[in-house]
């Protein structure tokens, strides 16, 4: 598999994960019921961990670090406020950056 194919595979996987992560962040940031927040917190933690592992496997260290930090930021108590740094508070920002590959 060429580097370009590997990059495309990584991008496709992350594009599948990011909207789901965004949805769970939106649920945590809304006035949803505690049960919905608990499910969102658990899924966000699980999927952010998966995104961190995937990014590490594809040698995307920055993305792996961000995803791991997001997984750690989700409190074990879904009713507790989500404590994310200001740059990560807007769920709309997740996935907004374009991932490009070098042209041959």
Buried (B, 14 or more C-beta within 10 A) or exposed (E): EEEEEEBEEBBEBBEEBBEEBBBBBBBBBEEBEEEBBBBBBBBBBEBBBBBBBBBBEBEBEEBBEBBBBBBEBBBEEBEEEBEBEEEBEEBEEBBEEEEEEEEE
